[in-house]
Amino acid sequence: MSIWRVLLAIIFPPLSVLDKGCGSVIIVFILWLCGWVPGTIAALIILNNPKQ
């Protein structure tokens, strides 16, 4: 996880998980619409997942 991805996850979370798959983008986008904090947390969790 690079520093640029972390900054992008803080500024615009759906764009930071774009390469993780359509499901991740949709989940983060919906959470981001509900509020900035849930979207950012979800994006950071997805980016920090060691399986991908």
C-alpha positions in Angstrom: 0.0 0.0 0.0 1.7 3.2 -1.2 1.3 6.6 0.3 -0.5 7.8 -2.8 -3.1 5.2 -2.4 -3.7 6.2 1.2 -4.0 9.9 0.3 -6.4 9.0 -2.5 -8.4 6.8 -0.1 -8.7 9.8 2.2 -9.6 12.3 -0.5 -11.8 10.1 -2.8 -12.2 6.6 -1.5 -14.0 4.9 -4.5 -11.2 5.8 -6.8 -8.5 4.3 -4.6 -10.1 0.8 -4.8 -10.8 0.9 -8.5 -8.5 -2.0 -9.3 -9.9 -4.2 -6.5 -13.0 -5.1 -8.4 -16.5 -3.8 -9.1 -17.9 -5.1 -5.8 -15.4 -3.2 -3.7 -15.9 0.0 -5.7 -19.7 -0.2 -5.2 -19.5 -0.9 -1.5 -17.0 1.9 -0.9 -19.1 4.3 -3.0 -22.3 3.5 -1.1 -20.5 3.9 2.2 -18.9 7.1 1.0 -22.4 8.5 0.1 -23.5 7.7 3.6 -20.6 9.6 5.0 -17.0 10.4 4.4 -15.7 8.5 7.4 -17.3 5.1 6.6 -16.1 5.3 3.0 -12.6 6.1 4.0 -12.4 3.4 6.6 -13.8 0.8 4.1 -11.3 1.9 1.5 -8.4 1.6 3.9 -9.5 -1.8 5.0 -9.8 -3.0 1.5 -6.4 -1.6 0.5 -4.8 -3.2 3.6 -6.2 -6.7 2.8 -3.2 -9.0 2.4 -5.0 -11.4 0.2 -5.1 -9.1 -2.8 
